[in-house]
Amino acid sequence: MNTEKVLVAMSGGVDSSITAFLLKEQGWEVIGVTFRMWDYLLNNCKAKETGCCSIESINDAKTFADKLRFQHYIIDCRKEFLTSVVENFQSEYLAGATPNPCVRCNKYIKWHFLTKFADEIGCKYIATGHYAKVNKCNGRYFISKGADKNKDQSYFLWSLEQKDLARTIFPLGNLTKEEVKTIAEEKEFKKIKSKRESMEICFIPSGNYRQFISERLKNTTITINEGNFVDMSGKIIGKHKGYPFYTIGQRKGTGIAVGKPLYVIKINHLKNEIILGNKEDLIAYNLKAKNINMMKYTTVEKSKILSVKIRYQDKGTKAMVINNEQNMYVEFIEPVTAVTPGQSAVVYEENDIVAGGIITS
């Protein structure tokens, strides 16, 4: 039985609610906190509020905490979320990259505010409802994949630092989503069990990031102009609607008909040019990444064969990795498709995260 304080991030959904419930059952002194990160009205979002950013979700978290009789707080971090996540999301697309806002939110918003507030109220530990595990070996903490391979969220957590991991608990790491739902049903937590799970980017509930960026640029001096589609030889083959509206590997939506499928191979934002080519032109054997965070080890032996994921749904590809303080270089043993600047390259040793970084090329 544990009697220490733990601060639990609560979104109002089933995962974070059952996280709080399980910890309370184990004897922890649970304190809940919900972040208010996005304001639909202030940011001229016409879509209906959904997901963790909605007022309804905040109220659901508060109601659940009241039901289980533990303290609950709400932290307003809208300003920081706007600058650290939303504006970065926009600027990355304008730089020709395809960002992953969840990775950035975990580091700069969730864990930043969780640890800061935990210190203020005397909580030694923090907890979230992620499907992942924290392990320790040779004095270093690292993230490992969750037991539910279909829900594993380790990929989004590669940027967390040692000081954050040392106090992080993932109660759902050894559970499947179905087991979590079963607990909610058995305990008659009817509302959280029946809530629809949000799969969109929380601040773009419509899923239309093109419209979102266009709306945000309306009152600025930045314009998104038409440009040229060119083939692999540099020949102009058509016009695009604006380079931020495309991503590497995209096939549909180009409007170019040449009798065979064409894919976005490269985005040249300086020339406002998009290079189209065949599917085989997307094949790569290496990549370079920046903003490296070493997790399980402080460095990687070049001869060691590891697995690297270049997107969330990627199964991982065997590779050799070289890292220094600034960059990480990955040499794949088998080819990969559509290496996309802005996405995360996450290095695994079996189930454990070794390192991660943001793909640059």
N, C-alpha and C positions, 0 to 999 in steps of 0.2 A: 504494500500500500504506500503510495507516494503522496506526501502532503505539501510538496513545494508548489509555488505559483507558476502557472503557465499561461501565456497570452495567446489566444487562439484567434486567427484571422477568420472572420465569418462573412460570407457573401450572401447568406440567406438560402443557399441551395443545400441539397442533401449531403454532399461530400463534407463541407465544412461544418455542418450541423452535427453529423454523426461523429466527426472528429472531436468536437466539443463534448458530446455525450460520452464517448468512449473514455476520454481522459477523466471526466468527472466520475465515471464508474470505477476507474482505477485509483481514485482517491486524490487526484490532483486538485489544487485550488484553481479552478478555471476562471479566467477573465476573458470576456469576448471583446473584439474590436472589429468594426466595419469601416472601411474607407469610402468616403464620398470622393470619387475621382473625376466624375464627368457630369456636367450639367447640360442636358439636352436643350433647354430653352436658351440659356446664355450663349450656347454655341450654334444656335440656329438649326438644330437638328429637327427635321420635320417628321422623322420616323417615331413610332411608338417606343417609349422607354422599355428596354428589355435587359435581362442579364444582371450582372453584379453592379452595374452603375445606376440602376433604377431606384427610385424612392421606395417602390414596393419591396424590392429585395432588402434594402436597409431595414425597413419595418419588419420584414419576416425574420431577419437575424435578431432584432431586438425582442420580438415576440417569443422566439425560441429560447433566448437567454432568460427571459422572465419565467417561462414555463419550467425551466430546469433550475431556476433560482440562483443564477450567478450574475455578477456585474457585467454590464455591456456598455461600451463607449463607441462613439462615432468620431472619426477623425476626418477633417476636411483637408484633402490634399489635392484639390482641383487645380490650383495654380501650378504645383510641381508636376502633376500628371500632364498638364498642357505643355509645359516647356520640355520636360524630359522624355515624354513618350509621343504625344501627338505631333508636336512640331518636328521632332526627329523623324517620325514616320513620313511627314510631308517632305522634309528636306532630303531624305534618302531617295524617295521617288524622283525628286527633281534632279538628283545627282545620277540618275539612271540605275539605281539599285532597287532591290525588293526587300524591304525590312521585315523583321519579325518583332512586332511590338510587345508580345508576351514576354520574350526574353528580357527586353529592356525594362518592362514594368516590374518584373520580379526583383531585379537588382536595385533599381533606382527609386521604386515606390514601395512595393510590399515589404521587402526585407529592410529597407532603410527606415521606414516608419515603424515597422514592428519592433525592431531592436531599440530604436530611439524611445518609443513609448514604453516598452518593457522595462528599460532602465529607469524611466521616470516613476513607474508605479511598483518597482521592486520585483519584477518577474525575472527569474533566472533563465527561463526557457520560453520559446515561442513555438507555435504549431500551426500547420496549415493542412488543408484537405487534399494535398497533391498525392497522386499515386506514384510514389517513389520511396526510396530508403536512404538513410544516412548511415554510413559505416566509417570505421576508423582503423587505420593500419600504419604502423611505423610513425606514429605521431601526427598523421595527416588525416583529415576528414574528407570524405568524398561521397558523391551521390551515386546510388546504384538504382537499377531499373526496379520498378514495382512488380509485384507478383502477377498483376493483371497485365499481360502483354498487350492487350488491345487498348488499355487505358493508360499505359505507362507514360508519365510526364517528365521523365528525367531529362529529356532533350532540352526542355525550356529552362532548366535550372543550372546549366553549366557555368554561368557567370558568378554564382554565389561564392563569397570568399570564406576562408578558413574560420574567421571570427564569427561569421554568420552560421556556418554549418555546425560549429561547436555547441550551439544552443538550440538547434532546430530539431523538432520532432515531427515525424510523418506517421500518425497512427493508422493510416490506410495503406501503408506500404506493403503489408502482407495480406491484404484483402482484395477481392475482386469487386467490380461495380455491383454485380448481382448480390453479393454478400452484404454490401452496404445498404442496398435497397431492401434486402430482407430484414436487416436490423431495424430500419425505419418502419417497416410494416409491422414487425413484431411488437415494437414499442408504441405503435399507433401514432406515429408522427405523420399524419395523413397529408398535411399540406406540403411538407418538404418532399415527401415521396412522390407526389404527383406533379411537382414542378417540372416544366419542360427544360431540358438542359440546353444552354446557349452554346452554339458552335461558332458564332460570328466573332469578329473583332468587337469588343465591348462598346467602343465609341462609334462603330459603324454598323448598327443593327441591321441595316438593309443589305449589307455585304457589298455595296457598290462603292469601292474606294475611289473610283474615278470621279464620280459625282461629288464625293466628300471633298476631295482635293480641289476640284473646280470651284465649289462653293466657298471654300476657305480662301481662295486666291482672288475672289471677286473685288474686294476692297483693297487690294495691294497693287503694287507696280509690276508684279510678276505676271506674265502671260504665258499660256501654253499654246504654241503655234503648230500648225501643220508642218510636216517635214517629209523627207524622202525615205521610202523603202528602197533599199539597194540589195542586189544579189551579192554573192560571195566574191565576185570579181569587181564590185563597185558600180555596176550598171544600175541606173535608176529604173525601177520597175513599178513604181506607184507612189501614192501619197498616204502618209499616216496622219492620225488625228492629234498627235502629240505624244512624244516618246514616254512621258510618265505613265501612259495608259496601257503599257505593254510590259511583259515580263519574259525572261529567258525561258525558252521551251514552249511558248504559246503557239498554238496552231490556228485555232478559230478566232474570228474577229478581225483579221487583217484586211479582208476585202480584196485580196489579191488572188486571181484565178489564172493559173498557168498550166493547168492540166495535171498537176500533181500537188500533194500537200507541201506547204512551206512552213517553216518554223522560225520563230524569233531566235537568232543565234547570238546576237550581240546588240547592245544599245549604246550608241555614241551620243551622249547628251551634249557634248561640246559642239558637235556638228548638227545636232537635231536629226540624227540619222538612225535608222533601224536596219540591221543587216538580217536578211532572210536567207534560209538555206534548207538543205535536206535534213532528214532526221539524223543521218550519220554525222552531220556537221556539228551536232550537239555533243558528240562523244569527247570525253576528256580523260586524261590519265594523271592529272595533277591539279593542285589548287594552292593558293596562298591565302592566309587568313591573318587578321590583325586583332588587336584588343584581346590578347591571349590570357586565359585564366587557367593556370595549372592546378589540378585538383588532387588526384591520387598520388602523383609524383611531382617533384620539382622540375624534372627534365625527363626526356624520353630517349631511350637508346635507339639509334637509327636502325639497328638490325632487328628490333622487336616488331613482330607483325601484330597490328591492332585492327580494329574495325572503326570506320568513320562514316557517320551519317551526315548527309548534306541537306536534309530536310526532315521534317517531323515524321512523315510517313515512310521515309527511307528505311529499308531493312538493314543497311550498313554494308560497307564494302571493305575488304581486306586492304591494308595499306601500311606503308612505312612513314613515320612522322619525324620531322626535325623541327625543333623549336629554339628560338632565342627570346630575348626579353621583348622584342617588338613584334615578331611574326612567327607564324607556323607554316611549314611547308609539308604538303601531303603528296606522296607518290603512291598512286593506286596500283595494286597488283592486277586488278581487273578493271575494265573501263567503266566509267560512270556517265550518266547523261544529264545534261542541263545544269552544270555548275552555275549557281546564281549569286552574283555579288549582293551582299546585304543579308543573305541567309546565314545560318549558323553551321559551322562544321564542328561536330562533336565527336571526340575520340573516345572509344570504349575499349576496355580490356574485359572481354566477356560481358558481364552485366555492369561493370563499374566505369564511371566517367574518369578518364585520365586528364582530359583537357578540352577546351573549346575556344572558338574564336569566330569572328565575323569574316565571311568570305569576301575577298577583294578581287580575286581573279582566278 
